[in-house]
Amino acid sequence: MNIEDQIREKLLEHGPQTGGELSDKLEDISNIAIWRACYGSGEIRVSNCARYYLRYDILRGNQLRLSPSILRDFLTFSLVYLKDQMVEIVEGGTMLANRFRTISLQKLSWAREALLQLDEELQNVLYEHCVVFLSGDIAYYLAHETKRTHSQLGVEVNGSDIDIVIIANRGAPPEKIERIESQLLTIKKIYLTTPHIREELDFIVKSIDTMLGQLSYGDIHQKIASKILYESYFLMGRVDIYQTLMRHLKLSGTWERIEKDFQTALGQRKQTIEKILDLAPDASTDDPEVASLFFASKERLEFR
């Protein structure tokens, strides 16, 4: 039985499936082969529920990419179905999108909880001198819980990171900002090592002058910082600081540059899909060139 027939059999038996669920049921077939069979078939359809956002693949010459990557998009955020399963796909697609919204809100709650664990005087510093926002998957309600192993501690982590950015104004007391960072490092370790949490809390604290300087969108670090502000989700603190940063993001022309880069990355995604469909049947993500088509460098360990 060829791959397409095996996929069709599973869909008839179990109904619409995510790419990951199909991969689990067809464990002897590579993800690439399943992806190609689904997208190359006249009877099998793929419905996507993800929103895309811009990222930079630093390990590949700061290449523009879209997130979710092609493989993550297929395995986690797409439903595979047959032409006559349209009724099921409407319900299934809604439930899938709601799943990631629920996960995102739960991770957002963990972010708030981390900040509420700070000493009261440090929380007051955040409210009086800082703005705190989230970025990444959570900001787009795309957070997932696909298990992965933390590279340093070797513990299993629940999918998407919780990315927190804290911007402090010129009046913020330096010693208290340092204490905020120190306490968040402690909370980060607790989150990673506590069995019922297992969340990776990533954070950065910087001054408003640093953030404003990064809006020049010059080197790769400035581009990443600007993009994080562009996609941000306000969490707590000074709304006026947040509004000032957003105003500068637009007035500097960086907002427009980011959207232009997004359009470039979108066009490149289409070209990449064409390249994948032309791959040899035995192509493997063990080949770095093949892997580069499917996912960003830092995702490599997630798909092993």
DRENDO-1510 file (C-alpha; in Angstrom, 1 decimal, always signed):
<recs>
REC; n; res; u; v; w
REC; 1; MET; +0.0; +0.0; +0.0 .
REC; 2; ASN; +1.5; +3.4; -1.0 .
REC; 3; ILE; +1.8; +6.3; +1.4 .
REC; 4; GLU; -1.2; +8.2; +0.1 .
REC; 5; ASP; -3.4; +5.1; +0.5 .
REC; 6; GLN; -2.2; +4.6; +4.0 .
REC; 7; ILE; -3.0; +8.2; +4.9 .
REC; 8; ARG; -6.5; +7.9; +3.3 .
REC; 9; GLU; -7.1; +4.7; +5.4 .
REC; 10; LYS; -6.2; +6.5; +8.6 .
REC; 11; LEU; -8.4; +9.5; +7.7 .
REC; 12; LEU; -11.4; +7.2; +6.9 .
REC; 13; GLU; -10.9; +5.4; +10.2 .
REC; 14; HIS; -10.2; +8.3; +12.5 .
REC; 15; GLY; -11.5; +11.4; +10.7 .
REC; 16; PRO; -9.4; +14.6; +10.1 .
REC; 17; GLN; -6.0; +14.5; +11.8 .
REC; 18; THR; -3.2; +17.0; +12.5 .
REC; 19; GLY; +0.0; +16.2; +10.6 .
REC; 20; GLY; +1.5; +15.2; +14.0 .
REC; 21; GLU; -1.3; +12.7; +14.7 .
REC; 22; LEU; -0.9; +11.2; +11.3 .
REC; 23; SER; +2.9; +10.9; +11.8 .
REC; 24; ASP; +2.2; +9.1; +15.1 .
REC; 25; LYS; +0.0; +6.6; +13.3 .
REC; 26; LEU; +2.3; +6.1; +10.4 .
REC; 27; GLU; +5.5; +5.9; +12.5 .
REC; 28; ASP; +7.5; +4.0; +9.8 .
REC; 29; ILE; +7.0; +6.8; +7.3 .
REC; 30; SER; +9.1; +10.1; +7.5 .
REC; 31; ASN; +7.5; +13.4; +8.1 .
REC; 32; ILE; +8.7; +14.6; +4.8 .
REC; 33; ALA; +7.1; +11.7; +2.9 .
REC; 34; ILE; +3.8; +12.3; +4.7 .
REC; 35; TRP; +3.9; +16.1; +4.0 .
REC; 36; ARG; +4.6; +15.5; +0.3 .
REC; 37; ALA; +1.9; +12.9; +0.0 .
REC; 38; CYS; -0.7; +15.2; +1.6 .
REC; 39; TYR; +0.2; +18.3; -0.5 .
REC; 40; GLY; +0.7; +16.3; -3.7 .
REC; 41; SER; -2.6; +14.5; -3.6 .
REC; 42; GLY; -5.7; +15.3; -5.5 .
REC; 43; GLU; -8.0; +13.8; -2.8 .
REC; 44; ILE; -6.2; +14.7; +0.4 .
REC; 45; ARG; -6.6; +18.3; +1.7 .
REC; 46; VAL; -4.7; +20.3; +4.3 .
REC; 47; SER; -6.4; +23.1; +6.3 .
REC; 48; ASN; -4.2; +25.5; +8.3 .
REC; 49; CYS; -5.2; +27.4; +11.4 .
REC; 50; ALA; -2.0; +29.3; +12.1 .
REC; 51; ARG; -1.1; +32.9; +11.8 .
REC; 52; TYR; +2.4; +33.6; +10.5 .
REC; 53; TYR; +4.9; +36.0; +11.9 .
REC; 54; LEU; +8.4; +37.0; +10.9 .
REC; 55; ARG; +11.6; +35.5; +12.4 .
REC; 56; TYR; +15.3; +35.6; +11.5 .
REC; 57; ASP; +17.4; +32.4; +11.2 .
REC; 58; ILE; +20.7; +33.7; +12.7 .
REC; 59; LEU; +22.5; +30.4; +12.1 .
REC; 60; ARG; +21.7; +30.6; +8.4 .
REC; 61; GLY; +23.0; +34.1; +7.6 .
REC; 62; ASN; +20.1; +36.0; +9.2 .
REC; 63; GLN; +17.7; +34.5; +6.6 .
REC; 64; LEU; +14.2; +35.8; +6.7 .
REC; 65; ARG; +11.7; +33.1; +7.7 .
REC; 66; LEU; +8.1; +32.7; +8.8 .
REC; 67; SER; +7.0; +31.1; +12.0 .
REC; 68; PRO; +5.5; +28.5; +12.3 .
REC; 69; SER; +8.1; +26.7; +10.2 .
REC; 70; ILE; +6.8; +24.5; +7.4 .
REC; 71; LEU; +7.2; +21.3; +9.4 .
REC; 72; ARG; +5.8; +22.8; +12.7 .
REC; 73; ASP; +2.9; +24.3; +10.6 .
REC; 74; PHE; +2.1; +20.9; +9.2 .
REC; 75; LEU; +2.6; +18.7; +12.3 .
REC; 76; THR; +0.9; +21.1; +14.9 .
REC; 77; PHE; -1.3; +23.7; +13.2 .
REC; 78; SER; -2.8; +21.9; +10.2 .
REC; 79; LEU; -5.6; +19.4; +9.8 .
REC; 80; VAL; -5.4; +16.8; +7.1 .
REC; 81; TYR; -8.7; +15.5; +5.6 .
REC; 82; LEU; -10.5; +14.0; +2.6 .
REC; 83; LYS; -12.7; +16.0; +0.2 .
REC; 84; ASP; -15.9; +14.5; +1.6 .
REC; 85; GLN; -15.0; +15.4; +5.2 .
REC; 86; MET; -15.8; +19.1; +4.9 .
REC; 87; VAL; -18.4; +19.1; +7.7 .
REC; 88; GLU; -16.0; +17.5; +10.1 .
REC; 89; ILE; -13.2; +19.9; +9.1 .
REC; 90; VAL; -15.2; +23.0; +10.0 .
REC; 91; GLU; -15.7; +21.7; +13.6 .
REC; 92; GLY; -12.2; +20.3; +13.8 .
REC; 93; GLY; -10.6; +23.5; +12.6 .
REC; 94; THR; -12.5; +25.6; +15.2 .
REC; 95; MET; -11.5; +23.2; +18.0 .
REC; 96; LEU; -7.9; +23.1; +16.9 .
REC; 97; ALA; -7.7; +27.0; +16.9 .
REC; 98; ASN; -9.4; +27.1; +20.3 .
REC; 99; ARG; -6.9; +24.6; +21.7 .
REC; 100; PHE; -4.0; +26.9; +20.9 .
REC; 101; ARG; -5.8; +29.9; +22.2 .
REC; 102; THR; -6.5; +28.1; +25.5 .
REC; 103; ILE; -2.8; +27.0; +25.7 .
REC; 104; SER; -1.7; +30.6; +25.0 .
REC; 105; LEU; -3.9; +32.0; +27.7 .
REC; 106; GLN; -2.6; +29.4; +30.2 .
REC; 107; LYS; +1.0; +30.4; +29.4 .
REC; 108; LEU; +0.0; +34.1; +29.7 .
REC; 109; SER; -1.3; +33.2; +33.2 .
REC; 110; TRP; +2.1; +31.7; +34.1 .
REC; 111; ALA; +3.8; +34.9; +32.9 .
REC; 112; ARG; +1.6; +37.0; +35.1 .
REC; 113; GLU; +2.1; +34.6; +38.0 .
REC; 114; ALA; +5.9; +34.9; +37.6 .
REC; 115; LEU; +5.7; +38.7; +38.0 .
REC; 116; LEU; +3.3; +38.5; +40.9 .
REC; 117; GLN; +5.9; +36.3; +42.7 .
REC; 118; LEU; +8.3; +39.2; +42.8 .
REC; 119; ASP; +8.7; +41.1; +46.1 .
REC; 120; GLU; +5.9; +43.7; +46.4 .
REC; 121; GLU; +8.4; +46.7; +46.2 .
REC; 122; LEU; +9.7; +45.2; +42.9 .
REC; 123; GLN; +6.2; +44.9; +41.6 .
REC; 124; ASN; +5.7; +48.6; +42.4 .
REC; 125; VAL; +8.8; +49.4; +40.4 .
REC; 126; LEU; +7.3; +47.6; +37.4 .
REC; 127; TYR; +4.0; +49.6; +37.7 .
REC; 128; GLU; +5.8; +52.9; +38.2 .
REC; 129; HIS; +8.8; +52.7; +35.9 .
REC; 130; CYS; +8.4; +49.9; +33.4 .
REC; 131; VAL; +6.2; +48.3; +30.7 .
REC; 132; VAL; +6.1; +44.5; +30.4 .
REC; 133; PHE; +5.0; +42.7; +27.2 .
REC; 134; LEU; +4.9; +39.3; +25.8 .
REC; 135; SER; +6.2; +38.2; +22.3 .
REC; 136; GLY; +6.4; +35.1; +20.2 .
REC; 137; ASP; +3.8; +32.3; +20.0 .
REC; 138; ILE; +1.7; +33.6; +22.9 .
REC; 139; ALA; +1.3; +37.1; +21.3 .
REC; 140; TYR; -0.3; +35.4; +18.3 .
REC; 141; TYR; -2.3; +32.8; +20.3 .
REC; 142; LEU; -0.2; +30.1; +18.7 .
REC; 143; ALA; +1.4; +28.6; +21.9 .
REC; 144; HIS; +1.6; +24.8; +21.8 .
REC; 145; GLU; +2.6; +22.1; +24.3 .
REC; 146; THR; +4.6; +19.8; +22.0 .
REC; 147; LYS; +7.1; +18.3; +24.4 .
REC; 148; ARG; +10.8; +19.1; +24.0 .
REC; 149; THR; +13.9; +18.6; +26.1 .
REC; 150; HIS; +15.6; +21.5; +27.7 .
REC; 151; SER; +19.2; +21.5; +26.4 .
REC; 152; GLN; +20.9; +22.4; +29.7 .
REC; 153; LEU; +18.8; +20.7; +32.4 .
REC; 154; GLY; +17.6; +17.7; +30.3 .
REC; 155; VAL; +14.1; +18.1; +31.6 .
REC; 156; GLU; +11.0; +17.9; +29.4 .
REC; 157; VAL; +9.4; +21.3; +28.7 .
REC; 158; ASN; +5.8; +22.0; +27.5 .
REC; 159; GLY; +6.3; +23.5; +24.0 .
REC; 160; SER; +6.4; +27.2; +23.4 .
REC; 161; ASP; +8.6; +29.5; +25.5 .
REC; 162; ILE; +7.1; +32.3; +27.6 .
REC; 163; ASP; +8.9; +35.3; +26.3 .
REC; 164; ILE; +8.8; +38.4; +28.5 .
REC; 165; VAL; +10.3; +41.8; +27.7 .
REC; 166; ILE; +10.6; +44.5; +30.4 .
REC; 167; ILE; +11.5; +48.1; +29.4 .
REC; 168; ALA; +12.5; +50.4; +32.2 .
REC; 169; ASN; +12.3; +54.2; +32.0 .
REC; 170; ARG; +15.1; +56.6; +33.0 .
REC; 171; GLY; +13.8; +56.9; +36.6 .
REC; 172; ALA; +13.9; +53.2; +37.4 .
REC; 173; PRO; +16.3; +52.5; +40.3 .
REC; 174; PRO; +19.1; +50.3; +38.9 .
REC; 175; GLU; +19.6; +48.2; +42.1 .
REC; 176; LYS; +15.9; +47.2; +42.0 .
REC; 177; ILE; +16.0; +46.4; +38.3 .
REC; 178; GLU; +18.9; +44.1; +39.1 .
REC; 179; ARG; +16.8; +42.5; +41.9 .
REC; 180; ILE; +13.9; +42.0; +39.4 .
REC; 181; GLU; +16.3; +40.1; +37.1 .
REC; 182; SER; +17.7; +38.0; +39.9 .
REC; 183; GLN; +14.3; +37.0; +41.2 .
REC; 184; LEU; +13.1; +36.2; +37.7 .
REC; 185; LEU; +16.1; +33.9; +37.2 .
REC; 186; THR; +15.1; +32.0; +40.3 .
REC; 187; ILE; +11.5; +31.7; +39.1 .
REC; 188; LYS; +12.7; +30.6; +35.7 .
REC; 189; LYS; +14.5; +27.6; +37.4 .
REC; 190; ILE; +11.5; +26.8; +39.5 .
REC; 191; TYR; +9.2; +26.8; +36.4 .
REC; 192; LEU; +11.6; +24.4; +34.5 .
REC; 193; THR; +12.0; +22.0; +37.4 .
REC; 194; THR; +8.5; +21.8; +38.9 .
REC; 195; PRO; +6.8; +18.8; +37.4 .
REC; 196; HIS; +3.3; +20.3; +37.1 .
REC; 197; ILE; +4.7; +23.5; +35.4 .
REC; 198; ARG; +7.6; +22.6; +33.1 .
REC; 199; GLU; +7.5; +25.9; +31.3 .
REC; 200; GLU; +10.5; +27.8; +29.9 .
REC; 201; LEU; +10.4; +31.4; +31.0 .
REC; 202; ASP; +12.6; +33.6; +28.9 .
REC; 203; PHE; +13.0; +37.3; +29.8 .
REC; 204; ILE; +15.0; +40.4; +29.0 .
REC; 205; VAL; +15.2; +43.7; +30.9 .
REC; 206; LYS; +16.5; +46.8; +29.2 .
REC; 207; SER; +16.2; +50.6; +29.3 .
REC; 208; ILE; +13.9; +52.6; +27.2 .
REC; 209; ASP; +17.0; +54.3; +25.6 .
REC; 210; THR; +18.3; +50.9; +24.5 .
REC; 211; MET; +15.0; +50.0; +23.0 .
REC; 212; LEU; +14.6; +53.3; +21.2 .
REC; 213; GLY; +18.1; +52.9; +19.7 .
REC; 214; GLN; +17.3; +49.4; +18.5 .
REC; 215; LEU; +14.4; +50.8; +16.4 .
REC; 216; SER; +17.0; +51.8; +13.8 .
REC; 217; TYR; +16.6; +48.3; +12.5 .
REC; 218; GLY; +20.2; +48.1; +11.4 .
REC; 219; ASP; +22.0; +44.9; +12.6 .
REC; 220; ILE; +20.3; +41.6; +13.2 .
REC; 221; HIS; +20.0; +42.2; +17.0 .
REC; 222; GLN; +18.2; +45.5; +16.4 .
REC; 223; LYS; +15.9; +43.8; +13.9 .
REC; 224; ILE; +15.0; +41.1; +16.3 .
REC; 225; ALA; +14.3; +43.6; +19.1 .
REC; 226; SER; +12.2; +45.8; +16.8 .
REC; 227; LYS; +10.2; +42.8; +15.6 .
REC; 228; ILE; +9.6; +41.6; +19.1 .
REC; 229; LEU; +8.1; +45.0; +19.9 .
REC; 230; TYR; +6.0; +45.0; +16.7 .
REC; 231; GLU; +4.4; +41.6; +17.6 .
REC; 232; SER; +4.1; +42.3; +21.3 .
REC; 233; TYR; +1.2; +41.7; +23.7 .
REC; 234; PHE; +0.9; +44.3; +26.5 .
REC; 235; LEU; +1.0; +42.5; +29.9 .
REC; 236; MET; +1.4; +45.1; +32.7 .
REC; 237; GLY; +3.0; +48.4; +33.8 .
REC; 238; ARG; +3.1; +51.8; +32.2 .
REC; 239; VAL; +0.7; +52.1; +29.2 .
REC; 240; ASP; +2.2; +55.4; +28.3 .
REC; 241; ILE; +5.7; +53.9; +27.8 .
REC; 242; TYR; +4.2; +51.2; +25.6 .
REC; 243; GLN; +2.4; +53.8; +23.5 .
REC; 244; THR; +5.6; +55.9; +23.2 .
REC; 245; LEU; +7.5; +52.8; +21.9 .
REC; 246; MET; +4.8; +51.9; +19.4 .
REC; 247; ARG; +4.7; +55.5; +18.2 .
REC; 248; HIS; +8.5; +55.5; +17.6 .
REC; 249; LEU; +8.2; +52.1; +15.9 .
REC; 250; LYS; +5.9; +53.7; +13.3 .
REC; 251; LEU; +7.5; +57.1; +13.0 .
REC; 252; SER; +11.0; +55.6; +12.5 .
REC; 253; GLY; +9.7; +53.7; +9.5 .
REC; 254; THR; +10.6; +50.4; +11.2 .
REC; 255; TRP; +7.0; +49.2; +11.3 .
REC; 256; GLU; +6.8; +49.5; +7.6 .
REC; 257; ARG; +10.2; +47.7; +7.1 .
REC; 258; ILE; +9.1; +44.8; +9.2 .
REC; 259; GLU; +5.9; +44.4; +7.2 .
REC; 260; LYS; +8.0; +44.6; +4.0 .
REC; 261; ASP; +10.3; +41.8; +5.3 .
REC; 262; PHE; +7.2; +39.8; +6.2 .
REC; 263; GLN; +6.0; +40.0; +2.6 .
REC; 264; THR; +9.5; +39.0; +1.4 .
REC; 265; ALA; +9.5; +36.0; +3.7 .
REC; 266; LEU; +6.0; +35.0; +2.5 .
REC; 267; GLY; +7.2; +35.0; -1.1 .
REC; 268; GLN; +10.2; +32.9; +0.0 .
REC; 269; ARG; +7.9; +30.4; +1.8 .
REC; 270; LYS; +6.1; +29.8; -1.5 .
REC; 271; GLN; +9.4; +29.2; -3.3 .
REC; 272; THR; +10.5; +26.8; -0.6 .
REC; 273; ILE; +7.3; +24.7; -0.9 .
REC; 274; GLU; +8.0; +24.3; -4.6 .
REC; 275; LYS; +11.6; +23.1; -3.8 .
REC; 276; ILE; +10.2; +20.6; -1.3 .
REC; 277; LEU; +7.8; +19.1; -3.8 .
REC; 278; ASP; +10.8; +18.6; -6.2 .
REC; 279; LEU; +12.8; +16.7; -3.6 .
REC; 280; ALA; +13.8; +13.1; -4.2 .
REC; 281; PRO; +11.4; +10.6; -2.6 .
REC; 282; ASP; +14.1; +9.4; -0.1 .
REC; 283; ALA; +15.1; +13.0; +1.0 .
REC; 284; SER; +15.7; +13.2; +4.7 .
REC; 285; THR; +16.0; +16.0; +7.3 .
REC; 286; ASP; +19.3; +14.5; +8.3 .
REC; 287; ASP; +20.6; +16.4; +5.2 .
REC; 288; PRO; +21.2; +20.0; +6.4 .
REC; 289; GLU; +20.1; +21.4; +3.1 .
REC; 290; VAL; +16.8; +19.5; +3.2 .
REC; 291; ALA; +16.3; +20.4; +6.9 .
REC; 292; SER; +16.8; +24.1; +6.1 .
REC; 293; LEU; +13.7; +24.0; +3.9 .
REC; 294; PHE; +11.5; +22.6; +6.6 .
REC; 295; PHE; +12.5; +24.4; +9.8 .
REC; 296; ALA; +14.7; +27.0; +11.4 .
REC; 297; SER; +18.1; +26.0; +12.8 .
REC; 298; LYS; +17.1; +26.2; +16.4 .
REC; 299; GLU; +14.2; +23.9; +15.8 .
REC; 300; ARG; +16.4; +21.0; +14.7 .
REC; 301; LEU; +16.4; +19.1; +18.0 .
REC; 302; GLU; +12.6; +19.3; +18.2 .
REC; 303; PHE; +12.2; +17.2; +15.1 .
REC; 304; ARG; +14.7; +14.5; +15.8 .
</recs>
